[in-house]
Every structure is written in C-alpha cells, then in structure tokens.
Amino acid sequence: MDDTFERSLTLSFYPILTRNEFSHEMVRGMAVGGTTGCITQCLTFPAEFVKTKMQLDGKMDAPRYQGNWDCVKQITRKNGVYGLYKGLPIALSGKLAAVSCRFGAAEYLKSKTVGETGVLSTQQKVICGFGAGIAEAVFAVTPFETIKVKYIQAQGSEEQSKPCGIIQETKNILKKEGAHGIYQGVTATVLKLGVDQMIKFVIMDLLKDFYKNRNDTKEVPLLILAMTGVTAASVAVFMSTPLDVVKTRMQSFQGRDFKNFVHCVKTIWKEEKLMGFYKGTLPRLSRGCVDLALTQVLYGMLSEQYNRLSNRD
C-alpha cells in the first residue's frame, strides 16, 4: 500500500470491511493513526475552538468578536488558557472514531478498485479518497462534530444551560431534537470531508511522486513529508472552508432555523455575502497545516517504532 495513501487515509472505529480478521497492516494503521490523531488533536485544538467560535459569530448587528485574536483574548481573559481546550474530550473521541472509519473505508475501497498490478491509478485514488471522506463523515464525524459545536457554542453563553460531558450532552440533544439533532449538517459534512480528503490525498501523492522522480525506492525525508502536508492542507482549507462554515452553522443551536443545506447557504450569502463563508479561515488554516504536517511526520516515526516492537515480540 502506498505510504502517502496510508498516511492520508488512516483510521477505523467502524471498520467497513468484509474480512473476519484484521491484517497486520490494518492493526498498525489503526494503532499508529489513532495515536497520531490524538497527539495532533491535542496540539491544534485551540485553533479549532477559535475557528468554531468565529464561524458561529454571524448575522448579528454587533458581532461578539472583532477578529481571531480578539476571540482568543476574550476567552483566555474569562477562562484562562484552559478555556481554549473546552470540548477536547469530545474532539478526541470523534478523532478516534474518524480515524478508524477512514482507514477501514480506504482499505475496503482499495480492495474493490485496485487492478491486477496492485497500484492505484490517479482516478482510483480520487475515488478512494472521496469515498473514505464520505464514510468518515456519515459514521463518525457528523455526530461528534454536532456535539462539539453545540458544546463550544454554549461556552460563555448565558442563554444556554451549563454544558456537560459528552454522554449527557448527547442525551440532551436527543431529548430536545431527536436523532435529527445529532445529524444536523450531514450534507455539508459529507461534502467538506469528501473534498478535503480528495484534495489532500491527490496533492500529497503528486508532490511525493515529483520528489521521487519515478524512483520508487527513493526515501522521502520527514521535512519533505511535512512540506507536502502543509501544501495540501493549505489548498484544501481554501477550497472547503465555505462548506465548513455551513456545517458549523447547521450544527449550532440555531441550526433548526435552516430548512436544509441550500437554505443555509442562501441565508449566509444574503446576510454576510462572500466573507461570511470564510469566517475562521486563519485558525482553520493554521490548524490544518500543523495537523497534516505533524501527521505526515509522526505517522512515519510511530510506524517505525510499532514495527520494531512487533518484530521484537
């Protein structure tokens, strides 16, 4: 399996497979991918918190925040640095679920599309990347993202009840809104992740091939891997941020005000024009670049350690 493909499509809590046993490659991918995901999530969550707050700060005569740094200042002034980490347990749970689901879907799709040569074509890679993103969105990301967005929105909000843990928060949503409340914004989430994974996967793969210059035995240094991650993440962020804004708005407490995905898009355009679709771009860009660069580097390093431990046993 191609290293770049494995790094960009790593994960599985809901393995979409027909096999009765996990292969060594799958176990390694889930273990290393899950660990990598948790580390990067912990390091980049403050940017995710600020991004969500900024995207929720819309259609008001007097926005709560004057910019990203003002948002950080207000949060830390009231709750300290810890305030930027509220909701992290929910995000970590969602990350593990997403990592697992993505890896399982990628393995399944690869087995269904790869030819006799065992090498995926560019078109097949696009299909696998987009398909893995869709599976991840439906089975893992949407439920956890909805809970996370509502949790973050409730921080510092006087009109909302005091937020609690992930289990109680889920119960509250189900009690008030039913299953639909957990799956608000699923269309936007599917589109965002599908576009995200497709762009990241294709760009990283092309950059890696360019560096190797048709020499498959040539090793790709960690610095180059990090640079491919930053490049791919930057392009993906600018392409998918409008979908991310729509997703966040639909998963908020006011999400019930939108009839559907199209209605939400029309409302944002009517009230905030183009800039409304790019709120939270800076924190999302910083988080995306650091996350994918670290993922590229950590995945390789942790894979080596895992293999050593496995061989020792």
N, C-alpha and C positions, 0 to 999 in steps of 0.2 A: 504494500500500500504506500502511495506517495506520501512523503513526510509532511509536505505542505498541506495536502488534503487532510491528513490526520490531525494536524495541529488546528486547522481552521474549522474542522467539523468534529470536535472531540466532545463526547458526553452521552449518559443514558440511565435514567431512573425508571423510565417506561420503555425498556428495550423493544423496538419494533422489529422482532426477529422471529423466524420460524424454527431456529435451532434449539435443541434441547439443552445444550451446554454452551457456555461462553468460551470462546477461544482465548488463548493466552494474549493475543493482540487486543482483544476487546477488554479483557480484565485490566490490562496495562493502560489502555486508553481511558477507561472509566476512573481508575485509581489516580493516575497522573493528571488526567484532565480535571477531575473533581478537586484535587489538591491545588492545582494551578488556578482554577476558577475561584476558589475560596481566598487564596492569597491576593489575587488581583482585585477581588471584590472589596476586601478589607482596605486595601491601599487607595482605591479610587472612589469609595462610596461617598465621601463628602462632595465630590463633584456631581455625583448622581443626585444627591439630596438637593443641592443648589439648582441643578438643571430642572428638577421636578417642580420646585417652588417657583422658578421663573416661568415655566410653561403654564402653571396654574394661575399666574398673576395676569389675567386678561380681562377684557371687556368691562373694565371699571373706570370711572371718571378720574379716580385718584389711585393709581397702582400702588401697591404696598411697597414695592422695591423700585429704586431708581436705577438699578443695574445689578450685575452679578456681585460686585464687591460690596455694594450696599446690603445685598441679601445676606452675604456672609457676616458682615458686621452686626446686623440686627440679630441674627441667630446666635452668634457667639456672645453678644452682649447680654442676651437674655438667658441662655442656657450653657454658655461656655463652649469649648471645643466639642464636648460630648454631644451638644445639640446637633452637630453635623453628622452624627452617627446613629441617630434615632431611626429605627427601622432596619438596621443592618441585619439582625437575625432573620427577618423576613426575606431580605435580599439574598442572604447566604443559602437559605432553604430553596429559594427559587433558582439560584445559580446551580446548585447540585442537581436539581430536577432537570433543568435545561441542558446541562452538560451531558447528562445521561441520555436524555431523549434525543439530542442532536447526534450523538455518537451512534446510537442504535439505528436511527433513521438513515444515517450516512452509510453504515455497513450494509443495511438492507437494500438501499437504492443502488449501491455499488454492485452488489451481487446480482441485481436484476438488469443492470445496464452494461457492465463490462463485457468486452468481447473475448475471443479466444486468446488474444495477446496478453490479456490481463492488465492492459493500460487504458485508461480513460481518455477519450477524446475531449477537446475543449467543450463541445456541445454537451457531452455526457457529464462533464464536471459542473457545468452551469445547472443542469437538471438536478444533479445530486445536491449541489449547494442550496438551490432554491427549495428543493423538497425537504431537506434537513431543517431549513429555517421554518418552513410551514409546520412540520411535525412538532418542532420545539415550541412554536407559538401556541398551537392548539392545546397540546397536552401538558405544558409546563408553564410557559411564560405568562400567558394571559391571566390565569387565576392568581398567580403570585404578584404580578405587576399591579393588578387591580387592588389587591390588599395593600401593597406597598404604597401606591399613590394615595389611597384614602388615609393611610396611616400618616404619611408625611404631610398631607394637607391638614390633618387635624392638629398638627403641632402648632401651638400658638394661636389656634382658632377658638375664639370664645363661644361661638355658636355651636361647636361640636363637642360631644362628650369626650371625656379624657380617654385617649387611645390606650389600648391594652396590648396583650400578646397576640401572636398570630392566630392561635386557636380561637380565642374569644373574639378577635376581630372578624374572623371568618364566620363565626356564629352570628355576629351582629349583622353582617352583610346578608347572609342567607335569610335571617329573620325578617329584615326590612325589605329586601329586594328579590329574594329567592335566588335560584341558580343563575338567572339572567344577570344579577348583580355581580356575580363572580366573573362572568364572561362579557362584561362590557368592553367595547373596543376591540373585539376579537378580529374583525376585518382589518382594522388599521395595524394591529399587532402582527397578523399574518403577512401583510404586505411589507411592513417595515423590516421584519426579520428575514423575509424572503429576499428582499432587495439587499439588505445588509450582508447576508451570508454569500449571496451570489457575487456581489462586487468584491468583497474581501477575498473570497476564495480565488476568483479569477485573477485579480491583480497580484496577489501574493504568488500564485503559481507562475504567472508570466514573468514576474521580476526574478523569481528563483531560476527559471529556465534561462533567462537572459544572462544572469550571472554565471551559470554553469556553461553557457555557450555550447550546448549539445554534448557536454561531457557529464554523463550521469554519475560517474564515480567521484566527481569533484565535490568536496565538502563545502557547505555554506557556513561561513563564520557566524557566530552569535550576533555580532554587530550588524551584519548584513540582514540577518533574520529580523532583528529589531527594526531596522530601517524599512524593510518591506511591510512590517506590521503598521508602522506609523503612516506610510504612504497609503496603504489600503484603507486604514481606518479613516484617514482624512477625507478621501473621496467618498467613502460610504456615509460618513456623517453628513456631508453637504447634500447628498442625494436622498437620504432617508429622514432627515430632521423634520420636514413638514409632516411626514407620517407619524413620527414620534410625538409631535405636538398634538395631533388629532387623537392619537391613542391616549395620551395623558388626560386631555380634556374629557374624553368619553369615559375614562375610568375614575374620574373625580366624583365628588358628591353631587355635582351639578350635571353629571353625565346623563341622568334620566331626562334632562331637558332636550336632549338631541334625539330625534326620531331614528336616525341611522348615521352611517359613516358620511354619506353625501351631505346630509343636513348639517352635520358638524363642520365640514369643510366650507360650506356656503356661509355659515354663521361667522366663522373666523375671518373669512375674506371680507364679509360685509362690515364687520366691526373693527378689524385691525389690519386689513389688507395683507400685502406680502410679508411684511415684517412680523406679523402675528404667527406665521408658520416657521419662523426661525428664532423664536424665543428659546433661550437656554443653549444656543449653539456653542458658545465659548466653553462652558463647563462640560458640555457633551463632547466637544472636540478634544479637550484636554484629557477627559476620562477615556475616550475611545482610543486615542493614540497610545497613552500609557498602558492601558489594559491589553491591547493587542500586541504591543511591543514586548511587554513582560510575558505575555502568554507564549509568544514565539520563543523567547529565551528560556523561560522557566520550564516549558514543556520538554525542551531538549535536555536540559540539565537533570530534571527529575526522572526522565525516561532512562537516562544512563544509570542513575542510582537504583532505580527499580530493577533494571536488568541485572545489575551487579548482585543485588540481594536475591533475585530469583535464581541466578546461576550458583550463588553460594549455597542456597538451600538444596 
